[in-house]
Amino acid sequence: MPELPEVEVVRRGLERWVSGRVIDDVQVLHPRAVRRHPAGGEDFGSRLKGHRIGLARRRGKYLWLPLADSGQSVLAHLGMSGQLLVQPHDAPDEKHLRIRVRFDDVRGTELRFVDQRTFGGLSLHDNTPDGLPDVIAHIARDPLDDAFDDEAFHLALRRRRTTIKRALLDQSLISGVGNIYADEALWRSRLHYERPTATFTRPRTAELLGHVREVMNAALAVGGTSFDSLYVNVNGESGYFDRSLDAYGRAGEPCRRCGAAIRRRPWMNRSSYFCPSCQRAPRVAS
C-alpha cells in the first residue's frame, strides 16, 4: 500500500502534467474501478466531461483532483496496485488499464488508471468547505503539512492509551504514515513498537515527529519506496528508497547502528521490524 511519500510523488506528477487541463472524454474499462460511484461508469464519465482539473491535492495517503469549476473532486483510491500514468495517446494499452481520461487540448497525452488487483478506483465526491472530498473529512493532517499541530498531536497521543505504532497508523490522529515508515521512524527514534503512548513526554514526541519527517523527506527525495513494479510515478518510474531502509524488510540482517540482528514479528496482520538491542521492549507490569 503506498504511503505518503509515494502518493506525494504521484501528486506532483499530476500537478505538472494534468492540472489545468479540461476533460474531453472518460472511458471506464472495468466496472470495479468506479464501484464507489453507484450510478456506474457511463454516468461517472459524463459528470467529468467538460470540467477543468484544478491543482492536484493530497492529505496523508489520499490523493484527489478537484474540478476547478465545481464543488466536487475526483478521489483516487490507489489500493494495493493502482497507478495513475500519463501516457501518449498512441502508447499501447497496459494489460490492466481500467480507466482512460482524455483532454480537450493538443498535448497528445492522456491520464490512465491502471490497477492489476482492482482494489483501487476513482470516485466523484462533494467537497467540504476546506476543499476535501467529504468521504475523507475525518482524516487528520499529515506531518509534512504546514498546518500540522505538534502540540495537539502530543496531547492526543497521550489520551489514546494505546501503543506507539498503532497510534502512528491511526489516520484520524496522524495521516500518511504506514507500516514501512512507522518502522523506519521508530528505529531512528530507538523506540519499540509496543511502547505505550501514555509514557511519551513532549521532548520524546517531538523527537519521534522529527524522525517521521526525516524519513518521509528522505523517501521523497528518491521517489518513494518500490519493492516491485506496482508502485511507480506518473511516468512509470519506480522509487529507490527501499535501498536505504534501516529496519523494514531487513530481518536477520545486522542493525546499522549496533550490529544486532534485525527481528521481524507478526503484528496486526502485518509485520514489525526492529532491533532488539536498540529498541528495547517495554517492561510488562507485574
Buried (B, 14 or more C-beta within 10 A) or exposed (E): BBBBBBBBBBBBBBBEBBBBBBBBEBBBBBEBBBBBBEEEBEBBBEBBBEBBBBEBBBBBBBBBBBBEEBEBBBBBBBBBBBBBBBBEEEEEEBEBBBBBBBBEEEEEBBBBBBBBEBBBBBBBBEBBEEEBBEBBEEBBBBBBBEEBEEEEBBEBBBEBEBBBBBBBBBBEBBBBBBBBBBBBBBBBBBBBBBBBBEEBEEEBBBBBBBBBBEBBEBBBEBBBBBEEEBBBBBEBEBBBBBEEBBBBBBBEEEBBBEEEEBBBBEBEEBBBBBBBBBBEEBEEEE
